[in-house]
Amino acid sequence: MNLASIIDGHDGASIALIEDGRRVSYAELRERVAAMRAHLGSMGLGLGDHVAVACGNEIHFVVATLGALGAGCVVAPINPYSPINELKRKVAPLDARCIVIGAVARDMLDHADEFDAPLIDMKTVADSADAPSSVLDVDPDHLAFLLSTSGVSGTPKIAMLSHNNLAWVQQSIVGDGPQQLRADDVSLAVLPPAHILGLNLVILSALRAGGAVVLQHRFDVDESLRLVSEHQVTMIVGAPPMWQRWAAADAPADAMASVRFARSGAASLPADVYERLRTHCGVEVRQGYGLTESSAALATGRGLDVRVTSVGKPLPGVEMVLVDDDGEPVDIGDIGEVVVRAPSVFKGYLNDPEATASILTDDGWLWTGDVGLFDDDGYLYLVDRVKDIIIVSGFNVYPAEVEDVLMEHPNVRGALVVGGAHGATGETVIAHVSGDVSVEDLAEFASSQLSRYKRPTEYHIVDELPQTAAGKRLRRELRK
């Protein structure tokens, strides 16, 4: 098998991708992906080689990703909008043989000598006339993607996902049912492709179904609604802050009339936002549950009666149990940590067997760090999370990463980062810092090192930071 084959077999004249008015048919997409495979082959890249892809929601991302997968390579998507220093930190542990850049990351060319791997400009590949090569058949457990994620500790890690991991999720949502993805669907890709939701539940699943994907570079509420109307979008997957913006938009009541399935993920969708979307926009947004380590999906409200605060029921084939602190199953209605086993569960963390062993058992059970409960009808409700993760606009922010960056400032002695409630983004990043430094200096330093959503919006300069006698950080004291 090979995930790159998801674009094969579809009507060549059907539209696969739409970007800024540019339409790419399945026939053209297959040709361009074949040229990308040949380009990588001419560089000596093949089975098992790591390829970093710094592209946004653009045609280049799809061509680069499917081309690399088809050559047997392992793809590591990275956020192309990150500052150059952050990009260097993200690429460093990947052991990438090359870094593919799209239109939005072309500034990286000015820093080519700062990376250990050569940069491939997709503009050059698009003009390549190299002879096509065939898709390489690989074992289902062969690695397909390396994605940034976190363990229970909330520190950044790299999840290893196989072809079968992602394919199993895609197959669970592609079919003939009223809520399944079909060849006549048009999906809006507004979540970033370096995020498992945008990657697997939107782009790859839509292409497996033979549908069209409308690519929006970055989220803008008015532009997204225009795209929905112009292209008669039928499927939307978004994070809660996006749905909040759509619900509050000054738009006609029929702005989303074409949408037949809407899903929210990455964080809890507020009940008032759901109700506004239902009554004003005529859209019933179903929630789902998954994480990077499970290829995006474990439970879904797809095809079920909506229960506003529930993330639905486990997908068929997912074994899910809630356990107490002693690892014993809890009763219906009682809270417990979500522990799962499924074909979508990842292969572990790259070069980190200790972290892998801490959450993944030898017989395949994943301890998610999320806390929930089941009702009498089998619906799952998430109530808390064990992980020290801050979710900003649906994106995971790892406190340890932000702390480590702030500690690089020469006048900072210590840093602790926690999350706080925020009306527009769900949560925001709050930094407590000790040292002879000003808030202005910290903000300027962070802007050169971190993506916008990771940057603290509040800084508190303190004399001392709470810690244990052994020096362990006590974030829970700051949350109080």
C-alpha positions, 0 to 999 in steps of 0.5 A, a space after each residue: 500500500 501507499 497513501 500516495 495512491 489515494 489520488 489514483 482511480 478518480 475521474 481525471 477531469 474532476 477537480 482535486 484542488 482549488 487555490 486562488 482561482 487555480 483549479 487542478 484536476 486529478 489528471 494534472 495532480 497525478 502528473 505533478 505528483 509523479 514529477 515530484 517523485 522523479 525529482 526526489 529520486 534524481 536526488 537519491 532520496 527514497 525509502 525511509 528518507 525524511 523530507 521536511 515540507 514547509 508549505 501552507 494550504 497550497 497546491 505545493 503542499 499536496 504535490 510535495 507530500 504525495 510525491 515524497 510518500 510515493 517515493 517511500 519517504 517520510 514526510 515531516 510537515 512544518 509551519 512555514 509561517 514560523 520565524 526562521 529561528 523556530 523553523 531551525 529548531 523544528 527541522 533540527 531533530 528531523 534528520 531531514 534529507 531535504 526541506 521542500 518549500 512552497 510559496 509562503 516559505 520562500 524567505 527560507 531561501 535567504 537562510 539556506 546556509 543555516 539549515 543542514 539539509 538542502 532546500 527544494 523550491 517547489 516552483 522549480 519542481 513544478 517546471 521539471 520535465 523529469 520522467 515520471 516514476 511509479 508509486 513505491 509499494 510499502 508495508 502498511 506499518 512503514 512510516 508516512 509522517 512525522 508530526 509535532 505533538 506532545 506527551 503527557 508532560 506537554 513537552 514537544 515531541 515528534 510522533 511517528 505515524 504509519 501509512 496504515 495509521 492514517 489510512 484507517 481513519 480516512 477509510 472510516 469517514 469515506 463512504 456512501 452514508 449521509 455523513 460520509 465523504 463522497 466524490 461530489 463533496 467540496 471540502 474547505 481546507 483552512 486548518 493548517 496542513 501541519 496539524 493532524 486535523 487539517 492533514 488527515 481529516 480534511 486534505 487526505 480524506 477528501 482526496 481519498 474520496 475523490 472530492 475537491 479541496 478548496 485551499 485557504 492560505 490562512 483563516 479569514 472569516 469573510 474570505 472563508 465565507 466567500 469561498 464557501 459560497 463561491 465553491 458551494 463547499 459541503 464539508 468544513 472541519 474547524 477549530 472552536 475559535 473559527 466556528 466562534 468567528 463564523 457564528 458572530 460574522 455579519 453574513 446572510 443566514 444562508 452563507 453556509 447553506 451548501 454545507 452538509 457536514 460540519 465538524 469541530 475539533 482540537 478543543 471543546 465547542 462552547 454550547 452558545 456557539 453551537 446554538 448560534 450556528 444552528 439557529 442563524 446559519 442552519 449548520 449543526 456542528 458535530 464534535 469529535 475527539 482525537 489527537 496526533 498520536 491517534 491520527 486525528 480520530 478516536 470518537 465522532 459525532 458524525 451520523 449521530 444525534 447531536 449532544 452539544 457537549 459530547 464528542 460523540 462515540 468511539 469509532 467502530 474498531 476503537 477500543 476505549 476505556 476510562 480508568 482511575 488513578 490505579 488503572 482500573 476501569 471506572 463506572 458509567 458516569 464516573 470520570 477517568 483517563 481515556 485509554 484507547 487501542 486502535 489501528 490509528 494509534 501511532 508507532 511512538 515518538 521519534 528517538 524517544 523510547 522513554 517517552 513512548 513507553 510512558 504512554 504506549 504499552 507493548 500491546 498497543 494501549 495509548 494513555 491519552 492524558 485526557 479525562 472524560 466520562 461516558 453517559 448511559 448511551 455511550 456518548 463520551 464527554 471530555 472534562 479535563 486533560 492531564 497534559 500541560 498543553 495550552 490550546 490557542 485557536 485550536 493549536 497546541 502550545 507546549 509550555 516547556 517550549 515557550 519556557 525554554 525559548 524565554 530562558 535563552 534571553 540573557 537576562 532571564 533567570 527562570 520562566 514558567 508558562 501557563 494558559 489562561 482563558 481568552 474569549 477569542 482564542 479559547 486560551 492564551 499564553 501567560 508567562 511568569 518570568 524572573 530576572 532583570 528584564 522588561 516586558 517590552 524586551 521579552 515581547 520583542 525577543 519572543 516575536 523573533 523566536 516563536 510563532 504568533 499563537 505561541 507568544 505570551 500575551 501577558 508577562 508577569 515579572 516576579 522575584 521567585 517562581 514556585 518549585 519543589 525542593 528538587 527544583 521541579 516547576 510548579 505550574 499548578 501554583 500559578 494556575 491558581 
